[in-house]
Amino acid sequence: MSVSDRQLRLIKEAAELLVMEHRLTVEEAVVVISSAIKKELSQRNTSFEKLESGSKIDRTSFTRSVVKTVQDSLEANPYWRSHNLEKSIDNFYKVLHKHLD
């Protein structure tokens, strides 16, 4: 699966947010986000291209699932957990939602 410029911007901006608010390296943040996106695309048996041209409801549902997977990954690692996880997850959701809307 090739990655579009839009997808790269999405992952980069979302990764920067995780690096700033948690103790992830850029590489770790990209892996966490990419894994969550790949997992959700696989579960839905779709591609980013189909998702982008699909309904807003599908994109919103996809975004929420990806955010939940990223949140679960952050909560599972005590080194990445922070006191403001809820706020940072909300900001993370806004970044993804902005790019997928």
C-alpha positions in Angstrom: 0.0 0.0 0.0 1.5 3.3 -1.0 1.1 6.3 1.2 -0.2 9.6 -0.2 1.1 13.1 0.8 -2.1 13.6 2.7 -1.6 10.4 4.7 2.1 11.3 5.5 1.0 14.8 6.7 -1.6 13.1 8.9 0.8 10.7 10.5 3.5 13.3 10.9 1.3 15.8 12.6 -0.3 13.2 14.8 3.2 11.8 15.7 4.5 15.2 16.6 1.6 15.6 19.1 2.4 12.3 20.8 6.1 13.2 21.0 5.3 16.5 22.6 2.8 15.2 25.1 4.3 11.8 25.9 7.7 10.3 26.1 7.7 8.7 22.7 10.4 9.1 20.1 9.3 10.1 16.6 9.9 6.5 15.5 7.8 5.1 18.3 5.0 7.5 17.6 5.0 6.7 13.9 4.9 2.9 14.7 2.0 3.3 17.2 0.0 5.4 14.8 0.8 3.3 11.7 0.0 0.1 13.5 -3.4 1.4 14.6 -4.2 2.6 11.1 -3.2 -0.7 9.5 -5.1 -2.7 12.1 -8.3 -0.7 11.5 -8.0 -0.8 7.7 -7.5 -4.6 7.9 -10.4 -5.1 10.2 -12.6 -3.1 7.9 -11.2 -4.7 4.8 -10.7 -1.4 3.1 -8.0 1.0 2.0 -7.2 4.6 2.9 -8.2 5.7 -0.6 -11.7 4.0 -0.3 -12.0 5.5 3.2 -11.2 9.0 2.0 -13.8 8.8 -0.8 -16.4 7.1 1.5 -18.9 8.7 3.8 -18.1 11.1 6.6 -19.7 8.6 9.1 -17.3 5.9 8.0 -14.3 8.3 8.3 -15.4 9.4 11.8 -15.9 5.9 12.9 -12.5 4.9 11.5 -10.9 7.9 13.3 -12.4 7.0 16.6 -11.2 3.4 16.3 -7.7 4.5 15.5 -7.6 6.9 18.4 -8.9 4.2 20.8 -6.2 1.8 19.6 -3.5 4.5 20.1 -4.9 5.3 23.5 -4.8 1.7 24.5 -1.2 1.5 23.4 -0.2 4.5 25.4 -2.0 3.2 28.5 -0.4 -0.2 28.2 3.1 1.3 28.4 3.8 2.9 31.8 6.7 4.9 30.3 4.3 6.6 27.8 1.4 7.2 30.2 0.9 10.7 31.4 -1.4 12.6 33.7 -3.0 14.5 30.9 -3.7 11.4 28.7 -7.3 12.3 28.2 -6.6 15.8 27.0 -3.8 14.6 24.7 -6.0 11.9 23.2 -8.7 14.5 22.6 -6.1 16.7 20.8 -4.9 13.6 18.8 -8.5 12.9 17.8 -8.8 16.5 16.5 -5.7 16.2 14.4 -6.9 13.0 12.8 -10.4 14.2 12.3 -9.2 17.4 10.7 -7.2 15.4 8.1 -9.9 12.9 7.4 -12.8 15.3 7.2 
